Amino acid sequence: MVKYTVEEVNQLYEQFDKTKILETSYIKLFNTIRIKNKFNPHKFSKNNINFNNWKKSLSKEEEGKRNEHDIIFDKIRNLFNKCTNSNFDALKDKLTEYINSNDAILNDTISIIFTVATQQSIYCKIYARMCKYLYETYGETVKEQILRKCKEHFRNHKKLEACDEEDEYDLFCRVMKQKKKFVGMFNLVSYLYEIDMVENMVIDKFIVLLLSELSTNLSEDTKNEYVECLKTIFTNVHKKMKKSLEKEQLDGYINSITTLSKSSNFKNREKFKFMDILELFE
């Protein structure tokens, strides 16, 4: 492996006009340094660059050109990263201040909350509360957009390439991240149902969809994943279902799951999950 000392980099630094990096030779040389030493000079610019900070190579002039929408977007994203039960009320008020009746910012906020809620399952219940707050504040469009994203995510998920750990590592990581988000989506819907943001009809559609998919010819990995989603929904909402659904509808779920639990198409690990679901309704 080729290594460069700090002195060698400084010598290179002194050899050219620091306001312009135009020659291909310099760019190639910097790329070599980046690869061999794992530096990250991700952007070359004709403007003044802070050469002491390789990760933030935007000049002050470029930074100043960032529009207000982008700045607010970053603030909202950071706000969700700090969201907990203890500071929920303070942050929701701050969120309203950021949105300020701006439809574009509201749409971006819904996209952010869907992403963080489906990727960070441990905080999903809090994000569901924030969804309801937005729904109560800005109306039906919030619920419509959340459910539309869920539907789109399900369709996109079915198009995922099958891969395992022996495949290309980047592809494997991407697929695993997508699968985690898929389970998180069902987690989010179940919490939205629990706090009365979505109706019985909506949660029924998600359950029927999973049950019908599980009755088809699926890969082993996908079967296990769908069973996990089914278990997630029932674990979160079975108490409310017992109170709000007709016995006939509950019996329909139980009968379908019982049939699946006895099917030879499923391995023991899936059958145990079916049994866990059935125990919730005993």
Buried (B, 14 or more C-beta within 10 A) or exposed (E): EEEBEEEEBEEBEEEEEEEEBEEEEBEEEBEEBBEEEEBEBEEBBEEEBEEEEBEEBBBEEBEEEEEEEEEBBEEBBEBBEEBEEEEBEEBBEBBBEBBEEBEEBBBBBBBBBBBBBBBBBEBBBBBBBBBBBBBEBBEEBBBEBBBEBBEEBBEEBEEBEEBEEEEEEEEBEBBEEEBBBBBBBBBBBBBBBBBEBBEBEBBBBBBEBBBEBBEEEBEEEBBBBBBBBBBBBBBBBBEBBEEBBEEEBBEBBBEBBEEBBEEEEBEEEBBEBBEBBBEBBE
